[in-house]
């Protein structure tokens, strides 16, 4: 679960709070969900599901993170096995909202290579932390882009990866 506040002076959604979470268990994944508050947490919006794909094979979404940039654009990232038909390998996904969390653009796959968490080098870590632990996070940069960091096992062992996501 992550909580972020939009404190950007120029943002159309200034002072809005955003709460994002991955719901479910290893037996039953229920997706990435968002709620927002426009009154400093007194009341909250209804649940909005973020991990909606055009051709979904079922979500295995875990380890969500959230940030809001200087323009009030909300970015949410998470790890999901959506790209792998067997749902054993993970990828990083990212979705944005330009209207304060009311609607989202379709998620995009950020990684170009899927990550298999269950390797000999990772030993039992993948059973406890299939997403590589809680090492997923987002920071925003002065230019409005998002810098994402996540744990990835494409090399056979979990290592931190990072990339910059520009919003056009």
Secondary structure, DSSP 8 states (H G I E B T S, - for coil): -EEEE---TT-TTTT-EEEEEEEE-SS-EEEEEEEEESSTTSS----EE----TT-S----EEEEEEE-TTS-EEEEEEE-TT-TTS-EEEEEEEEESSTTS-----EE--SS-EE---TTTTTHHHH-TTSSS--EEEE-TTS-EEEEEEE-TTSS-EEEEEEE---
